[in-house]
Amino acid sequence: MNDWVGCLGGYPGVQTPHIDALARRGALFRDAHCSSPLCNPSRTSVLTGMRPGTTGIYGNEEFWRPALPDVVTLPMHMKANGYHAAGAGKVFHHTSGFNPPDQWDEYQIQEFDDPWYRRTEWYPWVTRIPNPPGHPFNGLAGIDRFAGEFDWGVLPGRDEDTYGDMAAVRYGREFLKREHTKPFFLALGLWHPHIPLFAPQKYFDLYPEDQVRLPEVPADDLDDLPEAGKQLAAFRRHEHERIVAAGKWKEAVRAYLACISFADAMVGRIVEALDASPYADNTVIVLWSDHGWHLGEKVHWHKSTLWQRATHVPLIFAGPGVAAAGTPRDQPVELLDIYPTLVEMLQLPRREDLEGLSLVPLLRDPSATRRPAVSSFQANNHAVITPEFRYIRYHDGGEELYDRRADPNEWKNLASEPRHTGVKQELAQWIPTRAVPRAPVRDQYDFDFATYSYRRK
């Protein structure tokens, strides 16, 4: 989920009433950024409290558990300090080997809407079925090996309650009805709006196709980028080109919007269940998204870049410990800050290995100051974000600098202008200097799902 949320203003007219209501009852961090714009490194960073350059988890193929055998994740730290740790859906990365059972007291595994696509070696708990009639539902067959994932539409024969994410929602609602004799940590991961973009018809109906607004993309938008930036923008570009050539750009954006609103409705169901429970007044709510998503900006249709559309995400804290509820916090912050924030809010033992900064000062005082935010992608590619600027430096020395207030779409790279040399030097001091080698990828292991054990080949 990128910033196409009502309270963040990323797309005019998007309908997210439940997330917006949560923002009003808590602290919305309007300038929050992921540690890395990709699922596995982002989630590993949030849940270990460490940057990708410290863990070596740079992509979706690196098993974090055998690479970090001694790490104490957020759910483990909660368990060790008297909390009952429960989860459902996509919390860690969603393929097998990324969600060890020792993280939880109880866990309900991710259910998917497309078992005809799910690869059995990655999802051994899924029973594959033949492709359903009409698949792919967007009419774009054979884009590439990701064609089963790069689809959108309304699943035939499904009602809202039978979509995969609703299993996590039902789990969470039932969990909150139970009597708990000890404090709990409940993590609920929603797949939407991850591709494939499937949602019930009523959410598509919120966005008539003739009213869908496309991102504005200047013809020369990529001309002033360094080579490394152009390479990131080009990743899987043929998918975007295929969508545009088929006249389906608006249709695809509409599907993304529908999935945003469907996810919002599911958030509403969870908050409703909490409010009806005995735990409504003593539970901290944290809503976050692992990274953003391009829908044609920079001629790109994915994540995996260091621009605003890929790094800017919703982040909300609500509940006890949040002062000035309804007052947004405008300082740039990181998802990396979630772990140390909860440690301080819940008065858990401090951990010296956490690299984020607690948000408690901002939860107490919306005007508190703090350091810039940093987002990284792969080794030695970083973006430093302040209210005024986004400074990107790539592994080969290529640079980008954007005036975030005058140029929110990041269309003009100022990095080559001599008048900004001092700004770049000031921001460069926040670039992480540690970049450990990439951790071994899954193909370097024999992984056994039944015993959740890893053996290096």
C-alpha positions as CSV (number, residue, x, y, z in Angstrom):
1,M,0.0,0.0,0.0
2,N,1.5,3.3,-1.1
3,D,0.2,6.8,0.0
4,W,-3.0,6.5,-2.0
5,V,-4.9,6.8,1.3
6,G,-7.3,9.6,2.1
7,C,-5.4,10.9,5.1
8,L,-2.2,11.0,3.1
9,G,-3.7,12.7,0.0
10,G,-1.8,10.5,-2.5
11,Y,-4.8,10.1,-4.8
12,P,-7.7,12.5,-4.8
13,G,-11.0,10.7,-4.3
14,V,-9.6,7.5,-2.9
15,Q,-12.1,6.0,-0.3
16,T,-10.4,4.8,2.9
17,P,-12.8,5.8,5.6
18,H,-11.5,3.3,8.2
19,I,-7.8,4.1,7.9
20,D,-8.7,7.8,7.9
21,A,-10.8,7.3,11.1
22,L,-7.8,5.5,12.7
23,A,-5.6,8.4,11.8
24,R,-8.0,10.8,13.6
25,R,-8.0,8.8,16.8
26,G,-4.2,8.5,16.9
27,A,-1.0,9.8,15.4
28,L,-0.7,9.7,11.6
29,F,3.0,9.9,10.5
30,R,2.5,11.7,7.3
31,D,6.1,11.3,6.1
32,A,6.9,7.7,7.0
33,H,9.2,5.6,4.8
34,C,10.1,1.9,4.5
35,S,13.6,0.7,5.2
36,S,13.7,-1.0,1.8
37,P,11.0,-0.9,-1.0
38,L,10.7,-4.7,-1.2
39,C,8.7,-7.2,0.9
40,N,11.3,-9.4,2.5
41,P,14.0,-6.8,3.4
42,S,11.3,-4.3,4.6
43,R,9.6,-6.8,6.8
44,T,12.8,-8.3,8.1
45,S,14.0,-4.8,9.0
46,V,10.7,-3.9,10.8
47,L,10.7,-7.2,12.8
48,T,14.4,-7.4,13.6
49,G,14.9,-3.6,14.1
50,M,18.0,-3.7,11.9
51,R,18.8,-2.2,8.4
52,P,19.3,-4.4,5.3
53,G,22.9,-3.4,5.3
54,T,23.3,-4.9,8.8
55,T,21.3,-8.1,8.1
56,G,22.4,-8.9,4.5
57,I,18.7,-9.3,3.6
58,Y,18.5,-7.2,0.5
59,G,15.9,-9.1,-1.6
60,N,13.1,-11.6,-1.5
61,E,15.3,-14.7,-2.0
62,E,17.4,-14.5,1.2
63,F,16.2,-16.7,4.1
64,W,16.6,-14.4,7.2
65,R,16.4,-17.1,9.9
66,P,19.6,-19.1,9.1
67,A,21.4,-15.9,8.2
68,L,20.5,-14.4,11.6
69,P,20.3,-17.3,14.0
70,D,20.7,-15.2,17.1
71,V,18.5,-12.3,16.3
72,V,15.6,-11.5,18.6
73,T,12.6,-10.4,16.6
74,L,9.8,-8.2,17.8
75,P,7.4,-11.1,18.4
76,M,10.2,-13.1,20.2
77,H,11.0,-10.1,22.4
78,M,7.3,-9.8,23.3
79,K,7.1,-13.6,24.1
80,A,10.2,-13.4,26.2
81,N,8.6,-10.6,28.3
82,G,5.3,-12.2,29.2
83,Y,3.2,-11.5,26.0
84,H,1.2,-14.1,24.1
85,A,2.3,-13.7,20.5
86,A,-0.3,-14.5,17.8
87,G,-0.3,-13.8,14.1
88,A,-2.1,-14.5,10.9
89,G,-1.6,-13.7,7.2
90,K,1.5,-11.9,5.7
91,V,3.6,-10.6,8.6
92,F,7.0,-11.9,7.7
93,H,7.6,-12.6,4.0
94,H,4.9,-14.9,2.7
95,T,6.8,-17.9,1.1
96,S,7.8,-21.0,3.0
97,G,11.0,-20.6,5.2
98,F,10.4,-17.0,6.2
99,N,8.0,-17.5,9.1
100,P,9.6,-19.9,11.6
101,P,7.1,-21.3,14.2
102,D,9.3,-20.2,17.1
103,Q,8.2,-16.7,16.5
104,W,4.7,-17.3,17.7
105,D,2.6,-18.9,20.4
106,E,0.0,-19.4,17.7
107,Y,-0.2,-18.5,14.0
108,Q,-2.6,-18.9,11.1
109,I,-0.7,-19.1,7.8
110,Q,-1.5,-16.9,4.8
111,E,-4.4,-17.9,2.5
112,F,-4.3,-16.9,-1.1
113,D,-6.9,-15.9,-3.7
114,D,-5.1,-17.6,-6.6
115,P,-4.1,-21.2,-5.7
116,W,-3.9,-22.0,-9.5
117,Y,-0.8,-19.8,-9.6
118,R,1.0,-20.5,-6.3
119,R,4.2,-22.6,-6.8
120,T,4.2,-25.6,-4.6
121,E,7.9,-25.3,-3.7
122,W,7.2,-21.9,-2.3
123,Y,3.7,-22.6,-0.8
124,P,3.6,-26.2,0.2
125,W,0.5,-25.7,2.3
126,V,-1.5,-24.7,-0.9
127,T,-3.4,-27.2,-3.0
128,R,-3.1,-26.0,-6.6
129,I,-6.1,-26.1,-8.7
130,P,-6.5,-25.7,-12.5
131,N,-6.7,-22.2,-13.9
132,P,-10.3,-21.0,-13.6
133,P,-12.4,-20.1,-16.6
134,G,-11.6,-16.6,-17.8
135,H,-8.1,-16.5,-16.4
136,P,-6.2,-14.1,-16.6
137,F,-9.1,-11.9,-15.8
138,N,-7.4,-8.8,-17.2
139,G,-7.1,-10.4,-20.6
140,L,-3.3,-10.0,-20.6
141,A,-2.1,-13.6,-21.0
142,G,1.6,-14.5,-21.2
143,I,3.4,-11.3,-20.0
144,D,6.2,-13.4,-18.5
145,R,6.7,-15.9,-15.7
146,F,4.9,-13.6,-13.3
147,A,1.8,-13.5,-15.5
148,G,-0.3,-15.4,-12.9
149,E,0.6,-12.8,-10.3
150,F,0.2,-9.8,-12.6
151,D,-3.6,-10.0,-12.9
152,W,-6.6,-8.1,-11.7
153,G,-10.4,-8.3,-11.5
154,V,-13.3,-9.8,-9.6
155,L,-13.0,-13.5,-8.7
156,P,-16.0,-15.4,-10.0
157,G,-18.1,-17.1,-7.4
158,R,-16.6,-15.3,-4.5
159,D,-18.2,-13.1,-2.0
160,E,-16.3,-10.7,0.3
161,D,-16.0,-13.2,3.1
162,T,-14.3,-15.9,0.9
163,Y,-11.3,-13.8,-0.2
164,G,-8.1,-15.0,1.3
165,D,-7.4,-12.0,3.5
166,M,-10.7,-12.5,5.3
167,A,-9.2,-15.6,6.9
168,A,-6.8,-13.4,8.8
169,V,-9.6,-10.9,9.6
170,R,-11.8,-13.7,11.0
171,Y,-8.9,-15.0,13.0
172,G,-8.2,-11.6,14.5
173,R,-11.9,-11.0,15.3
174,E,-12.2,-14.3,17.0
175,F,-8.9,-13.8,18.9
176,L,-10.2,-10.5,20.3
177,K,-13.4,-12.2,21.6
178,R,-11.3,-14.6,23.7
179,E,-10.5,-14.1,27.3
180,H,-6.8,-13.4,27.7
181,T,-5.1,-13.8,31.0
182,K,-1.8,-12.2,29.9
183,P,-1.0,-9.3,27.6
184,F,-1.0,-10.2,23.9
185,F,0.8,-9.2,20.7
186,L,-1.4,-9.7,17.7
187,A,0.0,-9.3,14.2
188,L,-2.5,-9.4,11.3
189,G,-1.0,-9.2,7.8
190,L,-3.3,-8.3,4.9
191,W,-2.2,-9.3,1.4
192,H,-4.2,-6.5,-0.4
193,P,-3.3,-4.4,-2.3
194,H,-0.4,-6.7,-3.3
195,I,-0.7,-8.1,-6.8
196,P,-2.8,-9.9,-8.1
197,L,-5.3,-7.2,-7.7
198,F,-8.5,-9.1,-7.0
199,A,-11.4,-7.6,-5.0
200,P,-15.2,-7.8,-4.7
201,Q,-17.2,-5.9,-7.3
202,K,-18.5,-3.3,-4.9
203,Y,-15.0,-1.9,-4.4
204,F,-14.5,-1.6,-8.2
205,D,-17.8,0.2,-8.3
206,L,-16.4,2.9,-6.1
207,Y,-14.1,4.0,-9.0
208,P,-15.9,4.3,-12.4
209,E,-13.2,3.8,-15.0
210,D,-14.0,7.0,-16.8
211,Q,-13.2,8.9,-13.6
212,V,-9.9,7.2,-12.9
213,R,-6.9,9.6,-12.9
214,L,-3.6,8.4,-14.3
215,P,-0.3,9.5,-13.0
216,E,1.3,12.3,-14.9
217,V,4.5,11.2,-16.5
218,P,6.5,13.8,-18.5
219,A,8.1,12.5,-21.6
220,D,11.6,13.5,-20.4
221,D,11.1,12.4,-16.9
222,L,14.0,9.9,-17.0
223,D,16.5,12.0,-18.9
224,D,18.2,13.6,-15.9
225,L,18.6,10.3,-14.0
226,P,22.0,8.6,-13.4
227,E,22.4,5.2,-15.0
228,A,21.6,3.3,-11.8
229,G,18.3,5.1,-11.4
230,K,17.4,4.4,-15.0
231,Q,18.1,0.7,-14.4
232,L,15.8,0.6,-11.4
233,A,13.0,2.3,-13.3
234,A,13.4,-0.2,-16.2
235,F,12.8,-3.3,-14.0
236,R,9.9,-5.2,-15.5
237,R,9.0,-2.2,-17.6
238,H,7.6,-4.4,-20.3
239,E,4.6,-5.0,-18.0
240,H,3.8,-1.3,-17.9
241,E,4.3,-1.0,-21.7
242,R,2.0,-4.0,-22.3
243,I,-0.7,-2.4,-20.1
244,V,-0.5,0.9,-21.9
245,A,-0.4,-0.7,-25.3
246,A,-3.5,-2.7,-24.5
247,G,-5.3,0.4,-23.4
248,K,-5.7,-1.0,-19.9
249,W,-3.8,1.6,-17.8
250,K,-6.9,3.1,-16.3
251,E,-8.3,-0.4,-15.7
252,A,-5.2,-1.4,-13.8
253,V,-5.2,1.7,-11.7
254,R,-8.8,1.2,-10.9
255,A,-8.0,-2.3,-9.7
256,Y,-5.3,-1.0,-7.4
257,L,-7.8,1.6,-6.0
258,A,-10.4,-1.2,-5.5
259,C,-7.9,-3.3,-3.5
260,I,-6.9,-0.2,-1.4
261,S,-10.5,0.2,-0.4
262,F,-11.0,-3.5,0.2
263,A,-8.0,-3.5,2.5
264,D,-9.4,-0.4,4.3
265,A,-12.7,-2.3,4.9
266,M,-10.8,-5.2,6.4
267,V,-8.9,-2.8,8.7
268,G,-12.3,-1.4,9.8
269,R,-13.5,-4.9,10.7
270,I,-10.5,-5.5,12.9
271,V,-10.8,-2.1,14.7
272,E,-14.5,-2.7,15.1
273,A,-13.8,-6.0,16.9
274,L,-11.2,-4.4,19.1
275,D,-13.6,-1.6,20.1
276,A,-16.2,-4.2,21.0
277,S,-13.7,-6.2,23.1
278,P,-12.6,-5.7,26.8
279,Y,-9.2,-4.7,25.4
280,A,-10.3,-1.5,23.6
281,D,-8.8,0.9,26.1
282,N,-5.4,-0.7,26.8
283,T,-4.3,-1.8,23.4
284,V,-1.8,0.0,21.1
285,I,-2.8,-0.1,17.4
286,V,0.0,0.1,14.8
287,L,-0.9,0.2,11.1
288,W,1.9,0.1,8.6
289,S,2.5,-1.0,5.0
290,D,5.8,-2.7,4.0
291,H,6.5,-0.4,1.0
292,G,4.8,1.7,-1.7
293,W,4.0,1.0,-5.3
294,H,4.5,2.7,-8.7
295,L,1.6,2.8,-11.1
296,G,3.4,4.3,-14.1
297,E,5.4,7.0,-12.4
298,K,8.9,7.1,-13.7
299,V,7.6,4.7,-16.4
300,H,7.6,2.0,-13.8
301,W,5.0,-0.4,-12.5
302,H,6.3,-2.0,-9.3
303,K,8.3,-1.2,-6.2
304,S,12.1,-1.5,-5.9
305,T,13.0,2.2,-6.4
306,L,14.1,4.9,-4.0
307,W,11.6,7.5,-5.1
308,Q,8.6,8.8,-3.1
309,R,6.1,6.4,-4.7
310,A,8.0,3.3,-3.6
311,T,9.2,4.4,-0.1
312,H,6.3,6.5,1.3
313,V,3.8,4.4,3.3
314,P,1.0,4.7,5.9
315,L,2.1,4.6,9.5
316,I,-0.4,5.2,12.4
317,F,-0.1,4.7,16.1
318,A,-3.3,4.9,18.1
319,G,-4.3,4.0,21.7
320,P,-2.7,4.6,25.1
321,G,0.5,6.6,25.0
322,V,-0.5,8.8,22.1
323,A,-0.9,12.5,23.0
324,A,-2.7,15.0,20.8
325,A,-4.7,12.4,19.0
326,G,-5.8,13.5,15.5
327,T,-2.7,15.8,15.1
328,P,-0.5,14.5,12.3
329,R,3.2,14.2,12.7
330,D,5.0,15.7,9.8
331,Q,8.6,14.8,10.5
332,P,10.2,12.1,8.2
333,V,10.3,8.8,10.1
334,E,11.1,5.1,9.3
335,L,9.3,1.8,9.7
336,L,12.5,0.8,11.4
337,D,11.3,2.9,14.3
338,I,8.4,0.6,15.1
339,Y,10.3,-1.9,17.2
340,P,12.1,0.5,19.5
341,T,8.9,2.5,19.9
342,L,6.9,-0.4,21.2
343,V,9.8,-1.4,23.5
344,E,9.6,2.1,25.0
345,M,5.8,2.4,25.1
346,L,5.4,-1.1,26.7
347,Q,8.5,-0.6,29.0
348,L,10.1,-3.8,27.7
349,P,13.9,-4.4,28.3
350,R,15.9,-2.2,25.9
351,R,17.8,-3.8,23.1
352,E,21.1,-2.3,22.0
353,D,21.0,-3.9,18.6
354,L,17.9,-1.9,17.4
355,E,18.9,0.7,14.8
356,G,15.7,2.7,14.6
357,L,14.7,5.6,16.8
358,S,11.8,5.5,19.2
359,L,8.9,7.6,18.1
360,V,7.7,8.1,21.7
361,P,9.0,11.7,21.7
362,L,6.8,12.4,18.7
363,L,3.9,10.5,20.2
364,R,4.1,12.8,23.2
365,D,4.9,16.0,21.3
366,P,3.9,16.4,17.6
367,S,6.6,19.2,17.2
368,A,9.6,17.2,18.4
369,T,12.6,17.1,16.2
370,R,14.5,14.1,14.9
371,R,17.1,12.9,12.4
372,P,16.3,12.4,8.6
373,A,14.7,9.2,7.4
374,V,16.7,6.7,5.3
375,S,15.5,4.1,2.8
376,S,17.8,1.6,1.1
377,F,17.5,-0.8,-1.8
378,Q,20.0,-3.5,-2.3
379,A,23.6,-2.8,-1.2
380,N,24.8,0.8,-1.1
381,N,21.8,2.4,-2.7
382,H,20.2,4.9,-0.3
383,A,17.7,7.7,-0.1
384,V,18.0,10.3,2.7
385,I,14.8,12.1,3.3
386,T,14.2,15.5,5.1
387,P,11.1,17.7,4.9
388,E,12.9,19.7,2.2
389,F,14.9,17.2,0.2
390,R,15.3,13.7,-1.0
391,Y,18.9,12.8,-1.7
392,I,19.6,9.5,-3.5
393,R,23.1,8.1,-3.9
394,Y,23.7,4.8,-5.7
395,H,26.5,2.3,-5.3
396,D,28.3,3.7,-8.4
397,G,28.2,7.3,-7.1
398,G,25.3,8.4,-9.2
399,E,23.2,11.0,-7.4
400,E,19.7,12.5,-7.4
401,L,18.4,15.4,-5.4
402,Y,14.8,16.6,-5.3
403,D,13.2,19.6,-3.7
404,R,10.3,17.9,-2.1
405,R,8.2,21.0,-1.5
406,A,8.6,22.6,-5.0
407,D,8.8,19.3,-6.9
408,P,6.7,16.6,-5.0
409,N,6.6,14.5,-8.2
410,E,10.4,14.4,-8.3
411,W,10.6,15.4,-11.9
412,K,13.7,17.6,-11.7
413,N,17.0,16.2,-10.5
414,L,19.0,19.0,-8.9
415,A,22.1,16.9,-8.0
416,S,24.3,18.4,-10.7
417,E,23.7,22.0,-9.7
418,P,26.7,23.5,-7.8
419,R,24.4,25.6,-5.5
420,H,23.3,22.3,-3.9
421,T,26.7,20.9,-3.1
422,G,26.4,21.9,0.5
423,V,23.0,20.3,0.8
424,K,24.3,17.0,-0.6
425,Q,27.2,17.0,1.7
426,E,25.0,17.6,4.7
427,L,22.6,14.8,3.8
428,A,25.3,12.4,2.8
429,Q,26.4,12.1,6.5
430,W,23.2,10.1,7.2
431,I,23.9,7.5,4.5
432,P,24.5,4.1,6.2
433,T,28.1,2.9,5.9
434,R,27.6,-0.7,6.7
435,A,26.8,-3.1,3.9
436,V,27.4,-6.7,4.8
437,P,27.5,-9.3,2.0
438,R,24.2,-10.6,0.8
439,A,22.9,-13.5,2.8
440,P,22.6,-17.0,1.1
441,V,19.5,-17.3,-1.0
442,R,16.9,-20.0,-0.7
443,D,18.3,-22.1,-3.6
444,Q,21.4,-22.6,-1.5
445,Y,19.4,-24.5,1.1
446,D,17.5,-27.7,1.3
447,F,14.5,-26.5,3.3
448,D,12.1,-28.8,5.0
449,F,8.7,-27.3,5.7
450,A,7.5,-30.0,8.0
451,T,10.4,-29.5,10.4
452,Y,11.1,-25.9,9.4
453,S,14.8,-26.8,9.1
454,Y,17.5,-25.4,6.8
455,R,20.5,-27.4,5.5
456,R,23.1,-25.6,3.3
457,K,23.7,-27.5,0.1
